[in-house]
Amino acid sequence: MNIPNDPVMLLSYINTQLRDFYPNLKDLCSSLTIDEQSLCSKLESIDYRYDETTNQFI
């Protein structure tokens, strides 16, 4: 799966996927074969962190 490399575009893509298709980050990463820690690190670089309660990066 080719996901956006730009952190802002990645944020939008991941949050949309979480909202529309996945109940949690672990399922999304597993399904899309994405390293969860790498994804979180990339989004932390623009000050976004995963919130389990809302199932999105905020």
C-alpha positions, 0 to 999 in steps of 0.5 A: 500500500502506498500511503502519503509521505508528507506528514500533513497528508498522511494525517488526513489519510490515516484519520479518514481510514480510521473513521471509515474503516478501522476500529483502532490503530492496530487494525489499520496498521495490520491491514495496511502493513504499516509499522505502527511505531513509525507511523506514530513517530511521523505524526508526532513530528507534527504534534499529533498523537493517537487518541484511543477514545476518539480513534484518531490522531489529535 
